[in-house]
């Protein structure tokens, strides 16, 4: 019994292997001097470029 969800049955042509689920891209982060351990724990990151403000929006519906 053949599966109805195989790539051949779904109209995607023949394939020699499984189709990829996703393709990711990750930008390269340049090296910078990390925070001290105390400051890193306080801010939640060790790099200044990742220390971004956190804004809660939406009023009471998100609270």
C-alpha positions in Angstrom: 0.0 0.0 0.0 1.4 3.4 -1.0 1.2 6.6 1.0 -0.9 9.3 -0.5 1.3 12.0 0.9 4.5 11.1 -0.8 6.2 13.7 -3.1 5.3 11.7 -6.2 1.6 11.6 -5.3 1.5 15.3 -4.3 2.5 16.5 -7.8 6.0 17.5 -6.9 7.8 15.1 -9.2 10.2 12.4 -8.3 12.7 12.9 -5.6 15.8 10.9 -4.5 15.2 11.8 -0.9 12.9 13.6 1.6 12.0 17.2 0.9 13.6 19.8 3.2 11.3 21.1 6.0 12.8 24.6 6.0 15.9 26.6 5.0 17.3 29.0 7.6 19.6 31.9 7.4 21.5 33.3 10.4 23.3 36.6 10.1 26.9 36.6 11.3 27.3 38.6 14.5 30.6 40.5 14.7 32.6 39.9 17.9 32.4 42.5 20.6 33.5 42.7 24.2 31.0 40.8 26.4 29.4 42.3 29.5 30.7 41.4 32.9 29.0 38.3 34.4 27.0 40.5 36.9 25.7 42.9 34.2 25.0 40.0 31.8 22.7 38.4 34.4 21.0 41.7 35.0 20.3 42.5 31.3 19.8 38.9 30.1 22.5 39.0 27.4 26.2 39.1 27.3 26.5 41.4 24.2 25.6 45.1 24.1 24.2 44.9 20.5 21.6 42.4 21.8 20.6 44.5 24.8 17.4 45.9 23.3 14.5 47.5 25.1 11.4 45.4 25.8 8.1 47.1 25.1 4.8 45.6 26.1 2.0 46.9 23.8 -1.7 46.1 23.4 -3.1 47.4 26.7 -5.1 45.2 29.0 -5.9 42.6 26.4 -2.3 41.2 26.6 -1.9 41.5 30.4 
